[in-house]
């Protein structure tokens, strides 16, 4: 199991941040993810593996003007 924004989710071997975000409705809005206190940016989502028992915080893209 992993924790995503304080919600438990199922983990699987080889899971990447891209795999986690793909089925999420608002997954495209995340520019950065905090994975076990380490910031990971979108270009690295496909190659960043999620370890079992990871703590993940989704950080949405914010625009203003």
C-alpha positions as CSV (number, residue, x, y, z in Angstrom):
1,X,0.0,0.0,0.0
2,X,1.0,3.6,-0.6
3,X,-0.4,6.8,0.7
4,X,-1.4,9.5,-1.8
5,X,-2.5,12.8,-0.3
6,X,-3.4,10.9,2.9
7,X,-5.4,8.3,1.1
8,X,-4.3,4.6,1.0
9,X,-3.9,3.2,-2.5
10,X,-2.8,-0.2,-3.8
11,X,0.8,-0.5,-4.8
12,X,2.3,-2.9,-7.4
13,X,5.9,-3.9,-8.3
14,X,7.4,-1.6,-10.9
15,X,4.8,1.1,-10.5
16,X,6.0,4.6,-11.6
17,X,4.6,8.0,-10.9
18,X,3.3,8.1,-14.5
19,X,1.4,4.9,-13.8
20,X,-0.1,6.4,-10.7
21,X,-1.2,9.6,-12.3
22,X,-2.5,8.2,-15.7
23,X,-5.9,7.0,-14.4
24,X,-6.5,10.1,-12.2
25,X,-8.9,12.7,-13.4
26,X,-6.7,15.5,-12.3
27,X,-3.3,13.8,-12.9
28,X,-2.4,16.1,-15.7
29,X,-2.5,19.1,-13.4
30,X,0.5,17.8,-11.3
31,X,3.7,19.5,-12.2
32,X,5.6,18.2,-9.2
33,X,5.1,15.2,-6.9
34,X,6.6,14.9,-3.4
35,X,7.7,11.2,-3.1
36,X,8.9,10.4,0.5
37,X,10.0,14.0,1.0
38,X,11.8,14.2,-2.4
39,X,10.5,16.5,-5.1
40,X,10.1,14.9,-8.5
41,X,9.1,17.0,-11.6
42,X,7.0,15.8,-14.5
43,X,9.9,14.9,-16.9
44,X,10.9,12.2,-14.5
45,X,7.5,10.7,-13.7
46,X,7.8,7.9,-16.3
47,X,11.2,6.8,-14.9
48,X,10.6,7.2,-11.2
49,X,9.6,4.0,-9.4
50,X,7.3,4.1,-6.4
51,X,8.5,2.0,-3.5
52,X,6.1,0.1,-1.4
53,X,4.8,2.1,1.6
54,X,5.7,5.4,-0.1
55,X,4.2,8.7,1.0
56,X,3.2,10.7,-2.0
57,X,1.8,14.3,-2.2
58,X,0.5,15.6,-5.4
59,X,1.4,19.3,-6.1
60,X,-0.8,20.8,-8.8
61,X,0.3,23.3,-11.4
62,X,-0.9,26.8,-10.3
63,X,-1.1,29.7,-12.7
64,X,-1.9,33.3,-11.9
65,X,-1.8,36.7,-13.3
